[in-house]
Amino acid sequence: MDKVIKTAGKTALTAAGALIGGGAGAALGTAILPGAGTAVGYLFGIGYGTLSGLKAWEH
């Protein structure tokens, strides 16, 4: 049961990081270059947010 709780917590933290990162990246990308910048910013934001969520879990 303990492993299930750890997995759920890690998944939730990673998903939250990806969601917030994607939103922030899309907003920044739109401000710089509307259209293509939105997509690129979203992808970079999701990647960075996911890595941040995983790193936060380790600490």
C-alpha positions in Angstrom: 0.0 0.0 0.0 2.9 2.3 0.8 4.2 1.9 -2.8 0.8 2.9 -4.2 0.7 6.1 -2.1 4.2 7.0 -3.2 3.4 6.4 -6.9 0.2 8.4 -6.7 2.0 11.3 -5.0 4.8 11.3 -7.6 2.3 11.1 -10.4 0.2 14.0 -9.0 3.3 16.2 -8.4 4.6 15.5 -11.9 1.2 16.2 -13.5 0.8 19.4 -11.7 4.3 20.5 -12.7 3.5 19.7 -16.4 0.2 21.5 -16.3 1.6 24.7 -14.7 4.7 24.6 -16.9 2.6 24.1 -20.0 0.4 27.0 -19.2 3.3 29.3 -18.4 5.2 28.3 -21.5 2.2 28.8 -23.7 1.6 32.3 -22.3 5.3 33.3 -22.7 5.4 31.8 -26.2 2.3 33.7 -27.2 3.7 36.9 -25.9 6.9 36.4 -28.0 5.5 35.0 -31.2 1.7 34.3 -31.4 0.8 31.1 -33.1 4.0 29.0 -33.4 5.4 30.4 -30.2 2.4 29.2 -28.3 3.0 25.6 -29.4 6.8 25.7 -28.8 6.4 27.4 -25.4 3.8 24.8 -24.4 6.1 21.9 -25.3 9.1 23.5 -23.5 6.9 24.3 -20.5 5.6 20.8 -20.2 9.1 19.4 -20.4 10.5 21.8 -17.8 7.4 21.4 -15.5 7.6 17.6 -15.6 11.3 17.6 -14.7 10.7 20.1 -11.9 7.9 17.9 -10.5 10.2 14.9 -10.5 13.0 16.8 -8.9 10.7 18.2 -6.2 9.6 14.6 -5.4 13.2 13.5 -4.8 13.8 16.2 -2.2 
